[in-house]
Amino acid sequence: MTSARLKLLLILAGAAGGGLVLLSWTQPWFGLILDGGQPLEVAGQTASPGLSALGLACLALAGALTIAGRVLRVALGVVETLMGVVVVVTAASALGSPVSASASAITAATAVSGSASIAEVVVSITTSGWPWLAIAAGVLITLVGIGVVALSPRWPGPTRKYGTSGAVETDDTATTLGAWDSLTGGSDPTIH
């Protein structure tokens, strides 16, 4: 696989990971049955609100990788690795304690507050696959970040299509337009 294809694959995988985090964040994570048989659906927005910022940051980072230089690519790879770890930890903490992750939704539905009181109100909990998708996306983002750190020094650099380093200066005072342009440089075309 060429380094240009590898670059494209890693950038697209990082963007896909960010998109999956955002997708899982918008979906229902927990289905609760409260005291009295009242059902309550808790979305990822409530259970793990920080995932939206992490998903958007992953998408922005993928865009930044397309134009970054060699040193900046490595730094962005480290940042991407850390963001993937934070996504995994954030989603896993909500998955590990669904009642406390759903506390604000339970309080809004029942007007019961306090962790002990909220735990007594919950009769049963079902978990969807969306938090697991967020964890898998976090693992993907972490692996992509490690790949960027390890492989980005071999990527082709940014192009110099519009650079001026190869421009050749000519003295074009023989034409009328060239004579007027020479005024900008401070020379007098009437002396020649």
C-alpha positions, 0 to 999 in steps of 0.5 A: 500500500502506498503512503498516499493511500495509507494516509487517506485510509487513516484520515477516513477511518478517523472521520468515520470514528468521529461520525460513529461517536456522534451517531451513537450519542444521538440514539437511546442507550438505556431503557428504564422501568421506573416504580409504578411501571413508567417506562423511560428512555435515556439517550446518549445525549443524557447518559454521556453528554461529552461525546458530542464534543469528542465526535466533532473534534475527531471530525475536525482533526481528520480535516486538519490531518489532510493539510498538516506538515510532518511535525504537526501530523505526529502531534495531531496523532497523539491528540487523536489517540488521547481523544479515543481513550477519552471516548472509551472511558466516557462511554464505559463509565456510563455503561458501568453505571446506567442509573447515575448516567440517567439520573438527570432524566429520572429526576426530570420524569419523577422529581426524585433527586439524590442518588439513593432515592433515584436508585430506589425508583428504578425497577429494571434497566435494559441497555441497547447496543449504542454505548457499545458502538461508542466504545468500539468507535473510541477504540477505532479512533485510538488505533487510528491515532497510533497509526498516524503517530507511527506512519505519518512521517512517511506520508507525502508532504503538502503540495506547493502548487501555488508556491512562489519559490520557483518563480523566475524574475525577468526584467520586462521593461521592453513592453509598455506593461512591463515598464509600468510594472517596473515603477512598482519596484522603484525603477524609472522606465524613462531612463533606459 
